[in-house]
Amino acid sequence: MPLQITKGATLGERLSAPKIVTPHLQIRAIAISAPECISGHKSGRALNSTDPVSLFNACRYAASLAKQRKGAWGNSNWGRLDKKLREHFLLMYSLDDMQRYENLIQASRPNILFIGAMTLCMPGAVECAKVARKMFGDRLLIVLGGRHVNETIYLADERKRLPSLVKHHRASPGRLIRECEIPPLFDVIISGEAEKLIAEIGELFSRCNQSPATFIAENLDMTTEGRWIADFPRIDNTLVSDGVPLKRDELPSVVGTFGVTASFDVFEGRMTSHIFSDTGPGCIYDCNFCSERRSIAGNIQDIQGAPRRLYNQLNETVSAVMQDHPNKGASAFVEDSIFLSGSPVAITQLCQLLEKAPLEVIFGGQFTIDQILRKKDVIQRLAKCGLRYIFIGLETLEPQEIGGMSKDVDGNKQTWKDRFLQALDFMAANHIDCGCALLFGLGEAHISRRNLLNGLIKLKQETGQPLTLSANWAVQHPLRSSRESENENYLRWGTPEGQLLEYFHRFGEASLEYPLSNVCAPQVGEVKEIILLLNEFEASDA
């Protein structure tokens, strides 16, 4: 059961009046995405990004202040003109990256360490924090955030924003520290919208002349924008923001702050940026197997300004590529779970902006099968404005075999497979390439997996589409108050060393230890057969 950690009416209140102290500490910060695997390297055949995009998103406001030479962040190591901002960020995949991490620590000698972690990364976050704490002791402020924290430290009702109402899942890092299941490694644990909070933590850190965590807890302003919870387990204190909405139109973008260094194969050698509409952290659908589902991640936010935000980021992409990669073209992938939350009004507004002032950029994003078929007019219009790639969460060909999917909207009219084929035909007619996400471990029979992959191989041989597949194995996430995860602390590596781990390097997200409830754990022989079929798909040509 979720735990409410409370010390009565004083929990979350400032321990004393705010102190005004002249800044004197220079911020030396690094930020890492914690490793998800105990060993090994991500397969070059897996669909993955080389950028720590979620970390960039969380740190973009502080990083923008540094680039503009504003406040304490302007005087930080992130503001140094002789070093690239990206050099202070590290995307880790396994403990085999630990030497790179230690090299970064030794070179930077940080006094603030930001760690981002998804659920499978929690053991890696603990290991990274141990290394840093051993090297620098309590002089180092360690801040943990990410999707795992969002799912394990939360308010049951976002409208009731009191520290005494904060709930802690069994796997909450704050609870694990208080119950002595992990050492007291993390000074601040952030759940929720962290952009402005991270910047504020740095500003306060630069002014402290005592224990940093205590000083920050005493002086943190609850009106700092965003819906966030800041847990301080080492001093047993929890703060909850007033919930002042983020002014999303005023936030700097990832591409404008960090530039462009990636290139997705589907965009024909162009440099590729990651862009966001900032309409919320999750999906408009509520599929029960998905950690981005609406009931967990929340509803759409600030859709009105989203078309302009995307247009501006496409423009920034063109400028960044022209400046840093003048011999390359520009492309972008919209990282929304659903492109502009699937809003026809918002998509139309984006098209109007692109038609009025065209940009030399092509782009891609995610839609569901039924959205493609229901919104052909707006997608055709998007294609004329530069849409060249759609990524579909195909998952399976038999939704009923896995208990159904929220996004299978028109399942009573036509089969999922038939609608998928219609969507492919429509995309091909409009010169839009297709990629598909597949999700195994939902309760399907292995013969269904074989049929799915063999069908996609045949389809690619006949039509050239879909271009690419991303295979995943369903993981049981904490999902806040989910009964299926309520007794799990997620401190075991998702997959121990061995043959299965080697195979899973080819997947996106996958785990042996945390299968969905009442679903068999992945079997080595079955996973091997899936990989052989994925290889056959890659080798297929029309």
ZIHU-V258860 format. One record per run of one state. SS is the DSSP state (A for helix, B for strand, O for the rest). FROM is the first residue (numbers start at 1). LEN is the number of residues. If there is no record, write none. Layout:
SS FROM LEN
SS FROM LEN
//
This chain:
O 1 2
B 3 1
O 4 4
A 8 3
O 11 18
B 29 5
O 34 3
B 37 1
O 38 15
A 53 15
O 68 3
A 71 4
O 75 2
A 77 3
O 80 5
A 85 4
B 89 3
O 92 2
B 94 1
A 95 14
O 109 3
B 112 5
O 117 2
A 119 21
O 140 1
B 141 5
O 146 1
A 147 6
B 153 3
O 156 7
A 163 3
B 166 3
O 169 4
A 173 6
O 179 9
B 188 5
O 193 2
A 195 13
O 208 4
A 212 8
O 220 8
B 228 5
O 233 4
B 237 4
O 241 7
A 248 3
O 251 3
A 254 5
O 259 3
B 262 1
O 263 2
A 265 3
O 268 3
B 271 5
O 276 18
A 294 4
O 298 8
A 306 19
O 325 5
B 330 5
O 335 4
A 339 4
O 343 1
A 344 13
O 357 4
B 361 6
O 367 2
A 369 6
O 375 1
A 376 10
O 386 1
B 387 9
O 396 3
A 399 4
O 403 13
A 416 14
O 430 3
B 433 8
O 441 5
A 446 18
O 464 4
B 468 6
O 474 9
A 483 3
O 486 13
A 499 6
O 505 19
A 524 16
O 540 3
//
